Amino acid sequence: MTNDQVRMTKVENEGKEFDLQERTAVFSERTLAFCRKIPRNVLTRPLISQLVRSATSIGANYCEADNSLTRKEFKYRIGICRREARETEYWYRLLMAAVPEFIHEATELRQEAIEFNLIFSKTIRTIEENDKKDQDSE
């Protein structure tokens, strides 16, 4: 399997093409806009800071994965994307508890983080399955 076969920027899903790099960027932008709305206080300030870091890291690491030179590097970067997606989901959960008046918007964004986790988990499983097939055929 070559890197071009592993690259995921444009993925076909149920007959519809979507750009995962664009999707992660839009998610980052939506997270930034959401965080601007949250009132700053001793409770929310650290949660917002952590959320911004993890949510924007998903897209940044996906860009790095998409431009990786080896399968090993690609898998490593996708693993980081998955960890950041899980962490983002966690920070959204805490923000929902801290500022319940924003629960509706936070729920939508939290669901997107969960979906990223599922996408990246499936990607890693696929790479591992292909690695196993490659080893078995040698």
C-alpha positions, 0 to 999 in steps of 0.5 A: 500500500502506498501513501496515496492509497492511505491518504484520506483528504477526500473520502468517499462515504455512501456515495458522497465525497467529503474533505476531512481536512476541510471538516476538521478545519471547520470544526476548529473554527466552530469551536473557536466561535463557540468558545468566544461566547462562553463567559470567562470565570475561574471555572471556564477559563481553564476548560476553554483553554484546554478545549481550544488546544485539543480541538484545533490540534485535530485538524493540525495533526490531520494535515501532518498525517495527510502529508506524511512520508511513510505509513508508520508516520501516517498511523502515528499522526492519525493516532494523535488525531484520535487522542485529541478527538477523545480529549476534545469530547471530554472538554466539551463534556466538562464545559456542558456541566460548567455552563449548562446554558450552552449545552445545545451547541456544545452537544452538537460540537461534542458529537462531531468530536466523537465522530472524528474519534470513530473515523480515526479509530476505523482508519487505524484499524484499516491500516493494521488490517492491511499491515497484517495482510502484507505480512501474511503475504510475505 
